[in-house]
Amino acid sequence: MKTQDLVAIDIHTHLEVSCRNPFDNYGEEYDRAADKYFKNAKRPTMQETIDYYRERKIGFVNFTVDAESNLGRTRITNEEIADAAAANSDIMIAFGSIDPHKGKMGAREARRLVESHGVRGFKFHPTVQGFEPADKMAWPIYEVIAEHKLPAIFHSGHSGIGSGMRCGGGLRLQNSNPMLLEDVAIAFPDIQIVIAHPSWPWQDEAISLAMHKPNIWIDLSGWSPKYFPPQLVQYANTLLKDRILFGSDYPLITPDKWMKDFQEAGFKEAVMPGILKDNAMRLLGLS
């Protein structure tokens, strides 16, 4: 990634349309509920995403969410994202996503993605994937991530996925309480754990965990900054300023909207460069 040419690095973006897989409409009701919740039905292709970020000179980390066991829906392959990142390495970094229910087979895939496809981290969504982060079934995958000293992003807090559906689509918000990451942070100190999103209704728990465990970071994706809890802005301006990361949750929220609102959300001018780019460079090991 050519960081000197970038104005920011977006640590949290999704690919939701495959150009390789045939479309799987099973579980499409989750998409429609998310469209309604986020008031955004746009799902760009990989090339459209690359073009969007290159035009704005914003680097980005991209991933999908493998939830085949819980949702029964065919995933977008990690290789599709990794190949795009390899061809656009000036602007893009690939993270993998592996359903934790895949256990040792998932660990084999994680190793292959890192060693043969250049994947630089992993994304987990405990609510959508249907697991608690400290469940030992996920540990074989964590062990590979820790061996390579890579970061892992975990969704936290409320989920727009399933919101408004009957029974919330059967998805459990409780799995995304950030305190459930504490055992993972203790057992795997070589994994830099990113708590994704303002963690409502557990924002104070996320801040406490990051204050206590130096391998815990927080990304600011999924919400417009104008809605951030005041204590999140307070700690981003002070004690946690070196471990707060810009993320948009694109395409559900665009960097255009996020960065406009960021300028007016009470962040100190001195901490903005770190949040927008410098902290991500340290997390990702970019010179």
GUVOZA-86972 format. One record per residue (C-alpha): residue number from 1; residue in three letters; x, y, z. Coordinates in steps of 0.1 Angstrom, whole numbers, plus 5000, padded with zeros to 4 digits. Each point is the difference from the previous one (the first is absolute). Layout:
<nodes>
{NUM; 'ALA'; {X; Y; Z}}
...
</nodes>
This chain:
<nodes>
{1; 'MET'; {5000; 5000; 5000}}
{2; 'LYS'; {5014; 5034; 4990}}
{3; 'THR'; {4991; 5017; 5032}}
{4; 'GLN'; {5018; 5032; 4991}}
{5; 'ASP'; {4975; 5006; 4972}}
{6; 'LEU'; {4969; 4994; 5023}}
{7; 'VAL'; {4980; 5024; 5020}}
{8; 'ALA'; {4985; 4972; 5022}}
{9; 'ILE'; {4998; 4962; 5005}}
{10; 'ASP'; {4965; 4985; 5004}}
{11; 'ILE'; {5004; 4970; 5022}}
{12; 'HIS'; {4965; 4986; 4995}}
{13; 'THR'; {4984; 4994; 4966}}
{14; 'HIS'; {4979; 4971; 4987}}
{15; 'LEU'; {4997; 4982; 4966}}
{16; 'GLU'; {4964; 4989; 4997}}
{17; 'VAL'; {4998; 4992; 4963}}
{18; 'SER'; {5021; 4973; 4984}}
{19; 'CYS'; {5011; 5001; 4964}}
{20; 'ARG'; {5009; 4963; 5002}}
{21; 'ASN'; {4973; 4982; 5018}}
{22; 'PRO'; {4965; 4996; 4986}}
{23; 'PHE'; {4975; 5021; 5020}}
{24; 'ASP'; {4987; 4981; 5031}}
{25; 'ASN'; {4966; 5015; 5009}}
{26; 'TYR'; {4996; 4977; 5030}}
{27; 'GLY'; {4996; 5023; 5031}}
{28; 'GLU'; {4995; 5031; 4978}}
{29; 'GLU'; {4975; 5013; 5026}}
{30; 'TYR'; {5030; 5009; 5022}}
{31; 'ASP'; {5012; 5023; 4972}}
{32; 'ARG'; {4966; 5017; 4997}}
{33; 'ALA'; {4998; 5006; 5037}}
{34; 'ALA'; {5035; 5015; 5000}}
{35; 'ASP'; {4990; 5022; 4970}}
{36; 'LYS'; {4972; 5013; 5021}}
{37; 'TYR'; {5020; 5005; 5031}}
{38; 'PHE'; {5029; 5018; 4984}}
{39; 'LYS'; {4979; 5018; 4974}}
{40; 'ASN'; {5024; 4988; 4973}}
{41; 'ALA'; {4995; 4972; 4975}}
{42; 'LYS'; {5032; 5005; 4980}}
{43; 'ARG'; {5023; 4970; 4998}}
{44; 'PRO'; {5030; 5009; 4978}}
{45; 'THR'; {5022; 4974; 4982}}
{46; 'MET'; {5036; 4997; 5009}}
{47; 'GLN'; {5011; 5021; 4971}}
{48; 'GLU'; {4975; 5027; 5008}}
{49; 'THR'; {5014; 5000; 5036}}
{50; 'ILE'; {5036; 5003; 4988}}
{51; 'ASP'; {4991; 5029; 4977}}
{52; 'TYR'; {4981; 5018; 5027}}
{53; 'TYR'; {5029; 4998; 5025}}
{54; 'ARG'; {5027; 5008; 4974}}
{55; 'GLU'; {4982; 5031; 4989}}
{56; 'ARG'; {4999; 5013; 5036}}
{57; 'LYS'; {5036; 4989; 5008}}
{58; 'ILE'; {4989; 4979; 5029}}
{59; 'GLY'; {5015; 4966; 5007}}
{60; 'PHE'; {4977; 4973; 5012}}
{61; 'VAL'; {4998; 4966; 5016}}
{62; 'ASN'; {4974; 4978; 4985}}
{63; 'PHE'; {4983; 4967; 5011}}
{64; 'THR'; {4968; 4980; 4998}}
{65; 'VAL'; {4983; 4981; 5029}}
{66; 'ASP'; {5000; 4962; 4997}}
{67; 'ALA'; {4968; 4989; 5019}}
{68; 'GLU'; {4992; 4969; 4981}}
{69; 'SER'; {4992; 4979; 5030}}
{70; 'ASN'; {4977; 5025; 5017}}
{71; 'LEU'; {4983; 5015; 4969}}
{72; 'GLY'; {5002; 4972; 4975}}
{73; 'ARG'; {5012; 5024; 4974}}
{74; 'THR'; {5029; 4995; 4976}}
{75; 'ARG'; {5028; 5023; 5009}}
{76; 'ILE'; {5020; 5022; 4977}}
{77; 'THR'; {5034; 4984; 4998}}
{78; 'ASN'; {5030; 5015; 5018}}
{79; 'GLU'; {5021; 4994; 4969}}
{80; 'GLU'; {4978; 5025; 4980}}
{81; 'ILE'; {5009; 5027; 5024}}
{82; 'ALA'; {5037; 4989; 5004}}
{83; 'ASP'; {5005; 5000; 4962}}
{84; 'ALA'; {4985; 5035; 4997}}
{85; 'ALA'; {5023; 5013; 5028}}
{86; 'ALA'; {5031; 4984; 4983}}
{87; 'ALA'; {4991; 5018; 4967}}
{88; 'ASN'; {4993; 5033; 5018}}
{89; 'SER'; {5025; 4999; 5028}}
{90; 'ASP'; {5006; 5038; 4999}}
{91; 'ILE'; {4965; 5006; 5014}}
{92; 'MET'; {4987; 4967; 5014}}
{93; 'ILE'; {5006; 4974; 5027}}
{94; 'ALA'; {4981; 4967; 5003}}
{95; 'PHE'; {4987; 4985; 5032}}
{96; 'GLY'; {4986; 4965; 5001}}
{97; 'SER'; {4968; 4988; 5016}}
{98; 'ILE'; {4995; 4964; 5011}}
{99; 'ASP'; {4970; 4985; 5017}}
{100; 'PRO'; {5012; 4990; 5035}}
{101; 'HIS'; {4979; 4969; 4998}}
{102; 'LYS'; {5025; 4986; 4975}}
{103; 'GLY'; {5026; 4995; 5028}}
{104; 'LYS'; {5031; 4982; 4988}}
{105; 'MET'; {4990; 5001; 4964}}
{106; 'GLY'; {4995; 5038; 5005}}
{107; 'ALA'; {5035; 5002; 5015}}
{108; 'ARG'; {5014; 4983; 4969}}
{109; 'GLU'; {4983; 5025; 4978}}
{110; 'ALA'; {5013; 5029; 5021}}
{111; 'ARG'; {5035; 4988; 4997}}
{112; 'ARG'; {4997; 4996; 4962}}
{113; 'LEU'; {4985; 5035; 4997}}
{114; 'VAL'; {5028; 5016; 5019}}
{115; 'GLU'; {5029; 4980; 4985}}
{116; 'SER'; {4988; 4997; 4964}}
{117; 'HIS'; {4976; 5029; 4994}}
{118; 'GLY'; {5015; 5029; 5020}}
{119; 'VAL'; {4970; 5004; 5024}}
{120; 'ARG'; {5010; 5025; 5027}}
{121; 'GLY'; {4973; 4995; 5027}}
{122; 'PHE'; {4966; 4985; 5007}}
{123; 'LYS'; {4964; 5011; 5007}}
{124; 'PHE'; {4975; 4983; 5023}}
{125; 'HIS'; {4964; 5008; 5006}}
{126; 'PRO'; {4988; 4981; 5031}}
{127; 'THR'; {4963; 5010; 4996}}
{128; 'VAL'; {4998; 4990; 4963}}
{129; 'GLN'; {5023; 4970; 5003}}
{130; 'GLY'; {4982; 4987; 5031}}
{131; 'PHE'; {5028; 4995; 5025}}
{132; 'GLU'; {5015; 5015; 5031}}
{133; 'PRO'; {5035; 5013; 4994}}
{134; 'ALA'; {5016; 4980; 5028}}
{135; 'ASP'; {4984; 4967; 4988}}
{136; 'LYS'; {5029; 4975; 4997}}
{137; 'MET'; {4987; 4989; 4966}}
{138; 'ALA'; {5015; 5032; 4986}}
{139; 'TRP'; {5034; 4996; 5016}}
{140; 'PRO'; {5017; 4980; 4972}}
{141; 'ILE'; {4994; 5030; 4977}}
{142; 'TYR'; {5011; 5025; 5027}}
{143; 'GLU'; {5032; 4979; 5004}}
{144; 'VAL'; {5009; 5006; 4963}}
{145; 'ILE'; {4993; 5037; 5003}}
{146; 'ALA'; {5021; 5003; 5032}}
{147; 'GLU'; {5029; 4980; 4984}}
{148; 'HIS'; {5002; 5026; 4972}}
{149; 'LYS'; {4994; 5029; 5024}}
{150; 'LEU'; {4971; 5013; 4979}}
{151; 'PRO'; {4970; 5022; 5011}}
{152; 'ALA'; {4965; 4987; 5003}}
{153; 'ILE'; {4969; 5022; 4998}}
{154; 'PHE'; {4969; 4990; 5020}}
{155; 'HIS'; {4966; 5015; 4995}}
{156; 'SER'; {4986; 5014; 5033}}
{157; 'GLY'; {4968; 5015; 5013}}
{158; 'HIS'; {4966; 5002; 4982}}
{159; 'SER'; {4997; 4985; 4965}}
{160; 'GLY'; {4981; 5015; 4971}}
{161; 'ILE'; {5000; 4965; 4986}}
{162; 'GLY'; {4968; 4984; 5012}}
{163; 'SER'; {4985; 5032; 5014}}
{164; 'GLY'; {4963; 5001; 4995}}
{165; 'MET'; {4997; 4964; 4989}}
{166; 'ARG'; {4978; 4976; 5019}}
{167; 'CYS'; {5020; 4989; 5030}}
{168; 'GLY'; {5029; 5022; 4987}}
{169; 'GLY'; {5006; 4973; 4974}}
{170; 'GLY'; {5010; 4977; 5028}}
{171; 'LEU'; {5033; 5019; 5005}}
{172; 'ARG'; {5012; 5006; 5035}}
{173; 'LEU'; {5013; 5034; 5009}}
{174; 'GLN'; {5014; 4987; 5033}}
{175; 'ASN'; {5028; 4982; 4980}}
{176; 'SER'; {5014; 5035; 4991}}
{177; 'ASN'; {5005; 5014; 5035}}
{178; 'PRO'; {5036; 5011; 4999}}
{179; 'MET'; {5007; 4986; 5034}}
{180; 'LEU'; {4998; 4965; 4985}}
{181; 'LEU'; {5033; 5009; 4983}}
{182; 'GLU'; {5019; 5002; 5032}}
{183; 'ASP'; {5009; 4963; 5002}}
{184; 'VAL'; {5012; 5001; 4964}}
{185; 'ALA'; {5022; 5031; 5007}}
{186; 'ILE'; {5015; 4982; 5030}}
{187; 'ALA'; {5006; 4967; 4982}}
{188; 'PHE'; {5013; 5015; 4968}}
{189; 'PRO'; {5021; 5031; 5009}}
{190; 'ASP'; {5016; 4999; 4966}}
{191; 'ILE'; {4967; 5007; 4983}}
{192; 'GLN'; {4992; 5037; 4997}}
{193; 'ILE'; {4962; 4999; 5005}}
{194; 'VAL'; {4979; 5028; 4985}}
{195; 'ILE'; {4966; 5006; 5015}}
{196; 'ALA'; {4979; 5011; 4971}}
{197; 'HIS'; {4974; 5028; 5003}}
{198; 'PRO'; {4988; 5021; 5029}}
{199; 'SER'; {4990; 4971; 5022}}
{200; 'TRP'; {4965; 5012; 5009}}
{201; 'PRO'; {4986; 4990; 5025}}
{202; 'TRP'; {5034; 4989; 5014}}
{203; 'GLN'; {5021; 5030; 4991}}
{204; 'ASP'; {5015; 5004; 5035}}
{205; 'GLU'; {5009; 4963; 5000}}
{206; 'ALA'; {5020; 5004; 4968}}
{207; 'ILE'; {5018; 5031; 5013}}
{208; 'SER'; {5008; 4982; 5033}}
{209; 'LEU'; {5014; 4970; 4981}}
{210; 'ALA'; {5021; 5021; 4977}}
{211; 'MET'; {5013; 5020; 5030}}
{212; 'HIS'; {5010; 4967; 5018}}
{213; 'LYS'; {5013; 4979; 4972}}
{214; 'PRO'; {5027; 5016; 4977}}
{215; 'ASN'; {4992; 4976; 4971}}
{216; 'ILE'; {4964; 5014; 4998}}
{217; 'TRP'; {4991; 5027; 4974}}
{218; 'ILE'; {4967; 5016; 4990}}
{219; 'ASP'; {4989; 5009; 4965}}
{220; 'LEU'; {4974; 5027; 4994}}
{221; 'SER'; {4980; 4983; 4972}}
{222; 'GLY'; {4963; 4994; 4996}}
{223; 'TRP'; {4988; 5033; 5014}}
{224; 'SER'; {5001; 5036; 4989}}
{225; 'PRO'; {5024; 5018; 5024}}
{226; 'LYS'; {4973; 5025; 5009}}
{227; 'TYR'; {4983; 4972; 5019}}
{228; 'PHE'; {5030; 4987; 5019}}
{229; 'PRO'; {4996; 4997; 5038}}
{230; 'PRO'; {5018; 5029; 5017}}
{231; 'GLN'; {5022; 4978; 5020}}
{232; 'LEU'; {5014; 4984; 4968}}
{233; 'VAL'; {5010; 5034; 4987}}
{234; 'GLN'; {5015; 5009; 5034}}
{235; 'TYR'; {5022; 4969; 5001}}
{236; 'ALA'; {5009; 5003; 4963}}
{237; 'ASN'; {5013; 5035; 5008}}
{238; 'THR'; {5020; 4989; 5030}}
{239; 'LEU'; {5010; 4966; 5015}}
{240; 'LEU'; {4992; 4979; 4969}}
{241; 'LYS'; {5010; 5024; 4973}}
{242; 'ASP'; {5027; 4975; 4987}}
{243; 'ARG'; {4976; 4971; 4997}}
{244; 'ILE'; {4970; 5016; 4983}}
{245; 'LEU'; {4995; 4992; 4963}}
{246; 'PHE'; {4980; 5015; 4971}}
{247; 'GLY'; {4976; 4975; 4985}}
{248; 'SER'; {4968; 5007; 4980}}
{249; 'ASP'; {4982; 4966; 4996}}
{250; 'TYR'; {4998; 5008; 4962}}
{251; 'PRO'; {4978; 4996; 4981}}
{252; 'LEU'; {4974; 5003; 5028}}
{253; 'ILE'; {5016; 5033; 5010}}
{254; 'THR'; {5023; 5019; 4976}}
{255; 'PRO'; {5033; 5017; 5009}}
{256; 'ASP'; {4986; 5032; 4984}}
{257; 'LYS'; {4972; 5002; 5026}}
{258; 'TRP'; {5022; 4987; 5029}}
{259; 'MET'; {5029; 5024; 4994}}
{260; 'LYS'; {4977; 5030; 4997}}
{261; 'ASP'; {4983; 4992; 5033}}
{262; 'PHE'; {5034; 4992; 5016}}
{263; 'GLN'; {5011; 5036; 4996}}
{264; 'GLU'; {4971; 5011; 5021}}
{265; 'ALA'; {4998; 4973; 5027}}
{266; 'GLY'; {5024; 5016; 5026}}
{267; 'PHE'; {5032; 4982; 4992}}
{268; 'LYS'; {5032; 5020; 5007}}
{269; 'GLU'; {5019; 5011; 4969}}
{270; 'ALA'; {5032; 4985; 5015}}
{271; 'VAL'; {4985; 4965; 5002}}
{272; 'MET'; {4983; 5000; 4965}}
{273; 'PRO'; {5031; 4989; 4980}}
{274; 'GLY'; {5005; 4970; 5023}}
{275; 'ILE'; {4964; 4989; 4998}}
{276; 'LEU'; {4998; 5005; 4962}}
{277; 'LYS'; {5033; 4983; 4990}}
{278; 'ASP'; {5029; 4998; 5024}}
{279; 'ASN'; {4985; 4975; 5025}}
{280; 'ALA'; {4989; 4977; 4972}}
{281; 'MET'; {5036; 5001; 4986}}
{282; 'ARG'; {5013; 4987; 5033}}
{283; 'LEU'; {4973; 4974; 5003}}
{284; 'LEU'; {5006; 4987; 4965}}
{285; 'GLY'; {5038; 5002; 5002}}
{286; 'LEU'; {5003; 5026; 4972}}
{287; 'SER'; {5031; 5021; 4998}}
</nodes>
